[in-house]
Amino acid sequence: MIISIIVAVSDDRGIGKDNELLWHIPEDLKRFKRLTLGKCIIMGKRTWESLPKRPLPGRNNIVMTDVPNDCIDCAVTAYSIEDALRKCANEKEVFVIGGGSVYRQFMGIADRLYITHVHRRAPADVFFPKIDMRSWRIVEKEEFVQDEGNPLPYTYVVYERKRKRNVTR
């Protein structure tokens, strides 16, 4: 199973404020949908609560929570990384979609990062972990200028881990 993280980050690694995304970039949201449709997506409870429509349609929604017996309507709950991955066991690729705490938990075992680097600083209260480029290589990179479909300039980058994880599943 490939464990992928997908995120949009500001120049200072901000990803959210007051449980909302920092921006709305239609073309990037279309890419998110295209990549995650039909896949298992893993998120934290606050990310789940921030979604305008729950569950995200056409995807197996897994919500991580540390509250025992937490019942989250229309979603499968998981209480650890191992539990979440077990619930996605038959998937070829799973996507971790946030938030900050869940990204930090999965960063050490992720195989791939799909990152939209938004060239803007924005007030944020949630941040993406620092990427140690000694562990990652860029396999795809595309620049986008500000235009009708993109209210902000950004660079879309796909990273793959240089060395395979020593984790058995």
Backbone bond lengths (Angstrom), bond angles and torsions (degrees), N, CA, C in turn:
res aa  C-N    CA-C-N  psi(-1)  N-CA   C-N-CA  omega(-1)  CA-C   N-CA-C  phi
1 M - - - 1.452 - - 1.528 109.35 -
2 I 1.316 115.40 134.03 1.463 121.27 175.87 1.523 107.89 -91.79
3 I 1.324 115.98 126.56 1.467 121.27 177.13 1.522 107.31 -100.91
4 S 1.327 115.55 115.99 1.461 121.53 -177.66 1.515 110.78 -117.03
5 I 1.317 114.89 144.13 1.462 122.18 173.87 1.517 106.55 -110.32
6 I 1.322 116.37 135.78 1.463 120.79 176.83 1.524 108.04 -126.92
7 V 1.344 116.24 131.08 1.465 120.11 -172.90 1.528 110.18 -161.73
8 A 1.332 115.69 154.37 1.462 122.31 169.28 1.525 106.61 -115.27
9 V 1.333 116.63 127.65 1.466 121.36 -175.27 1.528 110.87 -126.61
10 S 1.329 115.48 148.07 1.464 120.70 175.26 1.528 108.90 -80.61
11 D 1.321 115.87 174.41 1.466 120.34 179.11 1.525 112.75 -58.66
12 D 1.333 117.01 -26.07 1.465 119.94 178.03 1.537 111.77 -105.52
13 R 1.333 116.44 24.68 1.474 125.89 174.52 1.524 114.43 71.76
14 G 1.346 118.08 11.97 1.459 120.46 176.42 1.517 110.92 -67.77
15 I 1.346 115.93 141.74 1.473 119.88 178.54 1.529 112.69 -127.00
16 G 1.329 117.87 -16.09 1.454 118.51 -178.80 1.508 112.60 -167.04
17 K 1.330 113.86 163.72 1.473 120.85 175.44 1.526 107.77 -149.53
18 D 1.324 115.25 133.49 1.468 121.45 179.72 1.531 111.48 53.18
19 N 1.329 116.03 40.14 1.467 124.13 177.92 1.531 113.25 61.79
20 E 1.332 116.19 32.59 1.462 121.98 175.39 1.520 109.09 -134.70
21 L 1.347 115.50 155.24 1.460 120.10 174.28 1.523 109.28 -66.41
22 L 1.319 116.42 157.34 1.462 121.12 -177.62 1.526 112.92 -81.13
23 W 1.339 118.47 -16.55 1.457 122.08 -175.91 1.514 109.89 -158.93
24 H 1.314 114.95 170.37 1.461 122.67 177.62 1.529 106.36 -128.06
25 I 1.326 116.31 106.33 1.463 121.58 179.90 1.527 106.94 -116.06
26 P 1.341 117.77 99.84 1.464 121.45 -173.45 1.529 114.83 -51.82
27 E 1.319 117.84 -44.64 1.471 119.78 -178.34 1.526 111.38 -65.17
28 D 1.314 117.08 -36.39 1.460 120.51 178.79 1.526 110.51 -70.19
29 L 1.325 117.53 -38.27 1.468 120.80 177.02 1.528 110.97 -64.13
30 K 1.333 116.97 -35.88 1.477 120.47 175.95 1.528 110.22 -63.91
31 R 1.332 116.71 -41.56 1.465 120.60 178.15 1.528 109.75 -62.86
32 F 1.334 117.17 -44.95 1.464 121.88 178.05 1.530 109.91 -54.94
33 K 1.312 116.45 -47.61 1.468 120.50 -179.38 1.525 110.68 -62.83
34 R 1.319 116.93 -46.39 1.466 121.29 -178.66 1.532 111.34 -60.21
35 L 1.324 116.92 -42.25 1.464 120.57 -177.76 1.525 112.93 -72.76
36 T 1.328 117.40 -35.73 1.469 120.30 -172.31 1.523 114.29 -96.29
37 L 1.315 118.54 -15.40 1.463 121.38 -178.10 1.525 110.57 -58.66
38 G 1.316 115.97 130.94 1.461 121.38 -179.84 1.514 114.04 80.84
39 K 1.320 116.98 2.87 1.467 121.19 -176.86 1.529 110.51 -108.97
40 C 1.303 114.45 169.84 1.459 122.54 172.83 1.529 106.78 -86.14
41 I 1.335 117.09 127.77 1.460 121.04 177.26 1.525 108.71 -117.36
42 I 1.322 115.33 137.18 1.465 122.08 -178.00 1.523 107.96 -116.38
43 M 1.334 115.53 131.96 1.466 120.29 -179.01 1.520 109.92 -147.59
44 G 1.313 115.37 164.84 1.453 120.92 173.82 1.519 110.81 -84.22
45 K 1.315 115.64 167.91 1.465 120.92 -176.84 1.524 112.42 -62.89
46 R 1.333 117.93 -38.70 1.474 119.56 179.89 1.524 111.33 -67.49
47 T 1.335 117.26 -36.88 1.464 119.93 175.50 1.523 109.00 -62.90
48 W 1.328 116.52 -45.62 1.469 121.64 177.13 1.535 110.28 -53.86
49 E 1.327 115.90 -47.67 1.466 120.47 -177.58 1.530 112.30 -66.93
50 S 1.329 117.43 -23.61 1.465 120.98 -178.99 1.527 112.82 -82.88
51 L 1.325 117.93 -13.66 1.463 120.54 -177.39 1.526 110.33 -66.74
52 P 1.336 116.78 133.61 1.467 118.98 179.28 1.529 111.94 -68.32
53 K 1.331 116.50 -31.04 1.462 121.49 178.72 1.521 107.42 -130.95
54 R 1.344 115.94 122.55 1.460 120.24 -178.91 1.511 109.74 -121.61
55 P 1.314 117.27 141.27 1.466 127.78 -11.38 1.526 110.65 -72.50
56 L 1.340 116.24 167.07 1.462 118.74 174.24 1.523 106.41 -65.59
57 P 1.324 117.96 121.72 1.465 120.55 -173.91 1.525 113.22 -66.38
58 G 1.337 114.50 147.94 1.461 120.88 175.68 1.507 114.36 75.14
59 R 1.329 116.90 16.76 1.456 121.14 -179.44 1.523 108.45 -139.79
60 N 1.329 115.80 153.00 1.455 121.30 173.84 1.526 106.82 -85.70
61 N 1.327 117.76 105.40 1.468 123.57 -175.89 1.523 110.37 -86.25
62 I 1.339 116.82 117.44 1.465 122.93 175.96 1.527 106.80 -112.70
63 V 1.333 116.78 124.95 1.460 121.37 -178.88 1.519 108.99 -112.61
64 M 1.335 115.61 120.81 1.463 120.77 178.30 1.524 109.85 -85.86
65 T 1.316 114.84 134.69 1.456 121.59 178.00 1.518 108.37 -145.36
66 D 1.318 116.04 150.76 1.466 118.76 176.97 1.526 110.97 -104.23
67 V 1.325 116.15 9.93 1.464 121.16 178.51 1.529 108.61 -93.41
68 P 1.331 118.20 113.58 1.470 120.46 -179.75 1.532 111.27 -56.72
69 N 1.322 114.83 138.93 1.473 122.68 178.55 1.526 113.46 59.56
70 D 1.329 117.01 22.64 1.461 120.87 176.90 1.525 107.94 -67.02
71 C 1.300 117.43 122.65 1.462 121.82 -179.15 1.525 107.92 -103.54
72 I 1.309 115.89 117.21 1.451 120.98 -178.43 1.520 107.11 -113.97
73 D 1.323 116.59 115.89 1.462 121.54 -175.66 1.522 112.03 -54.30
74 C 1.326 115.82 136.63 1.471 124.31 172.89 1.525 114.29 65.17
75 A 1.312 118.36 16.28 1.464 120.02 179.37 1.516 109.54 -138.03
76 V 1.316 114.43 155.73 1.460 121.33 172.56 1.523 106.18 -88.49
77 T 1.320 117.60 133.04 1.460 119.97 179.87 1.521 110.63 -99.43
78 A 1.319 115.17 149.71 1.465 122.47 177.09 1.520 107.18 -135.16
79 Y 1.325 115.55 148.30 1.462 120.36 -174.61 1.528 113.32 -113.19
80 S 1.341 116.52 2.93 1.465 121.46 177.78 1.524 108.03 -163.21
81 I 1.325 115.80 169.46 1.465 120.44 175.03 1.521 109.62 -58.71
82 E 1.332 116.06 -47.32 1.468 120.81 -177.75 1.524 110.89 -60.38
83 D 1.322 116.68 -42.53 1.464 121.71 179.24 1.527 110.38 -63.06
84 A 1.324 117.43 -44.85 1.469 121.27 179.34 1.521 110.79 -61.63
85 L 1.330 117.12 -45.36 1.467 120.33 -179.11 1.521 111.66 -67.78
86 R 1.321 117.04 -34.97 1.467 120.80 176.56 1.531 110.19 -61.14
87 K 1.312 116.25 -37.30 1.465 120.97 -178.78 1.526 112.27 -75.61
88 C 1.321 116.47 -8.54 1.469 122.31 176.26 1.528 110.38 -115.63
89 A 1.324 117.29 19.48 1.468 122.84 -168.94 1.522 114.87 -54.19
90 N 1.305 118.99 -32.08 1.467 120.93 -176.33 1.523 113.45 -90.56
91 E 1.311 117.00 5.10 1.466 121.48 -177.21 1.527 111.38 -86.48
92 K 1.323 115.84 145.00 1.462 121.04 175.60 1.536 110.44 -78.03
93 E 1.347 115.98 -38.99 1.461 121.73 178.55 1.521 108.61 -141.12
94 V 1.332 116.47 134.99 1.464 121.82 174.95 1.521 108.08 -116.40
95 F 1.325 115.58 150.94 1.458 121.24 -179.12 1.517 110.82 -117.26
96 V 1.319 115.78 127.50 1.457 122.63 172.82 1.523 105.33 -93.40
97 I 1.359 116.73 121.34 1.467 119.79 -171.98 1.532 113.66 -113.54
98 G 1.328 117.98 7.67 1.465 119.79 175.40 1.510 112.47 125.49
99 G 1.290 114.28 175.55 1.444 131.03 -1.14 1.519 112.48 -94.76
100 G 1.319 114.32 -149.72 1.454 121.45 -171.48 1.511 114.50 -54.27
101 S 1.308 117.71 -47.18 1.466 121.93 -178.75 1.527 111.38 -64.66
102 V 1.317 116.72 -42.57 1.467 120.62 -179.79 1.527 109.89 -68.08
103 Y 1.328 118.02 -39.99 1.467 120.30 175.60 1.527 110.41 -58.64
104 R 1.333 117.48 -45.35 1.469 120.33 -179.94 1.527 111.00 -60.90
105 Q 1.324 117.24 -40.12 1.460 120.74 -179.15 1.527 112.07 -65.77
106 F 1.324 117.80 -36.67 1.463 121.55 -175.49 1.527 113.58 -91.46
107 M 1.324 118.17 -14.90 1.471 121.04 -173.87 1.529 112.32 -56.06
108 G 1.314 117.86 -38.24 1.460 120.91 -177.81 1.517 114.84 -72.86
109 I 1.336 117.33 -16.11 1.470 119.42 -178.77 1.524 113.05 -118.74
110 A 1.330 117.41 -1.78 1.465 120.37 -179.38 1.524 110.56 -66.65
111 D 1.326 115.08 145.57 1.467 122.13 177.13 1.523 111.64 -97.30
112 R 1.330 115.98 -29.07 1.460 120.78 -172.58 1.528 109.07 -143.79
113 L 1.336 115.55 144.67 1.465 122.39 176.05 1.522 108.10 -123.76
114 Y 1.319 116.95 126.04 1.462 123.00 173.09 1.529 105.02 -107.25
115 I 1.323 117.09 103.13 1.467 119.49 -172.60 1.525 111.19 -121.56
116 T 1.319 114.60 128.15 1.455 122.07 171.23 1.524 106.14 -97.41
117 H 1.334 115.75 109.54 1.468 121.78 179.42 1.535 107.36 -89.85
118 V 1.320 116.23 101.31 1.460 121.32 -178.84 1.525 108.24 -82.48
119 H 1.321 116.09 124.21 1.463 121.25 -174.91 1.528 110.61 -83.26
120 R 1.321 112.93 70.65 1.450 121.38 -178.15 1.517 107.97 -162.32
121 R 1.291 116.86 146.44 1.471 121.26 170.21 1.518 106.29 -100.89
122 A 1.317 115.25 138.80 1.463 120.07 179.90 1.522 108.12 -141.11
123 P 1.322 117.46 145.41 1.467 118.84 175.94 1.526 109.23 -57.53
124 A 1.329 116.28 129.50 1.464 120.64 -177.15 1.519 110.01 -141.60
125 D 1.323 115.40 154.05 1.464 119.78 173.33 1.527 111.76 -121.98
126 V 1.340 116.17 0.64 1.468 121.78 174.78 1.523 107.13 -130.59
127 F 1.349 116.10 135.30 1.459 121.07 -175.21 1.522 111.08 -128.79
128 F 1.331 115.01 151.19 1.456 122.12 176.30 1.528 108.16 -84.17
129 P 1.335 117.42 143.69 1.473 119.01 179.05 1.528 111.84 -60.89
130 K 1.313 115.44 153.61 1.465 121.67 176.40 1.532 108.94 -65.27
131 I 1.328 116.32 139.33 1.463 121.46 179.12 1.524 108.47 -94.02
132 D 1.318 116.92 122.04 1.459 122.06 175.84 1.528 107.37 -85.18
133 M 1.328 116.34 100.70 1.464 120.83 -173.99 1.530 113.30 -65.56
134 R 1.332 118.16 -10.24 1.465 119.38 174.24 1.526 110.65 -69.37
135 S 1.336 117.00 -21.13 1.467 121.73 -177.37 1.522 113.49 -99.24
136 W 1.336 117.44 -7.89 1.463 120.78 -172.95 1.522 111.45 -128.56
137 R 1.318 116.11 150.96 1.469 121.33 172.20 1.528 108.21 -126.26
138 I 1.300 116.10 145.23 1.462 121.89 178.66 1.522 108.15 -82.10
139 V 1.344 116.35 126.76 1.465 120.84 179.56 1.525 111.96 -112.61
140 E 1.321 115.98 -13.98 1.462 120.78 177.77 1.519 108.01 -155.00
141 K 1.338 115.68 139.95 1.467 119.45 179.79 1.518 108.48 -152.84
142 E 1.335 115.34 131.63 1.456 120.18 179.80 1.524 109.56 -144.12
143 E 1.336 115.67 132.04 1.466 122.17 179.96 1.529 109.64 -93.52
144 F 1.326 116.36 141.17 1.457 121.99 176.85 1.520 108.77 -128.16
145 V 1.323 115.83 129.99 1.457 120.62 178.42 1.526 109.10 -91.93
146 Q 1.299 115.19 163.81 1.459 120.35 176.77 1.526 108.41 -69.38
147 D 1.347 117.11 126.28 1.463 122.21 177.84 1.528 108.71 -157.01
148 E 1.336 117.60 -163.49 1.468 121.03 -177.25 1.526 112.62 -58.82
149 G 1.319 117.40 -41.64 1.465 121.25 -178.21 1.514 113.95 -86.04
150 N 1.318 115.82 -12.66 1.465 120.88 -176.86 1.525 109.61 -131.89
151 P 1.334 117.03 100.21 1.463 118.73 -178.92 1.529 113.48 -68.81
152 L 1.343 116.42 -12.97 1.463 121.25 179.58 1.524 109.25 -136.88
153 P 1.333 117.58 146.85 1.464 118.85 174.42 1.527 109.76 -73.26
154 Y 1.331 116.23 144.30 1.464 119.84 179.10 1.519 110.59 -156.42
155 T 1.324 114.85 164.45 1.458 122.51 175.14 1.519 107.29 -121.73
156 Y 1.323 115.37 127.24 1.464 121.06 177.66 1.525 107.22 -97.55
157 V 1.342 116.52 125.19 1.461 121.33 -176.46 1.525 109.74 -132.10
158 V 1.328 115.56 135.64 1.465 121.07 172.06 1.524 106.76 -110.41
159 Y 1.326 115.30 125.76 1.461 122.73 179.00 1.527 108.43 -111.69
160 E 1.331 116.52 145.01 1.463 120.97 171.32 1.516 108.40 -123.76
161 R 1.322 114.91 144.35 1.460 120.22 179.68 1.530 108.75 -64.80
162 K 1.331 116.81 135.88 1.467 121.49 -179.34 1.517 112.13 -68.97
163 R 1.320 116.72 -41.79 1.464 120.60 179.81 1.512 108.38 -114.91
164 K 1.304 115.18 143.61 1.459 119.42 177.56 1.512 109.85 -67.70
165 R 1.321 114.64 150.07 1.462 121.21 177.96 1.521 109.98 -69.04
166 N 1.309 116.27 154.91 1.464 122.11 174.25 1.519 109.66 -99.00
167 V 1.314 115.86 47.58 1.459 121.04 -178.42 1.518 107.78 -117.48
168 T 1.309 116.25 129.03 1.463 119.26 177.37 1.515 109.05 -99.95
169 R 1.305 113.96 137.90 1.461 120.75 176.38 1.491 108.15 -135.65
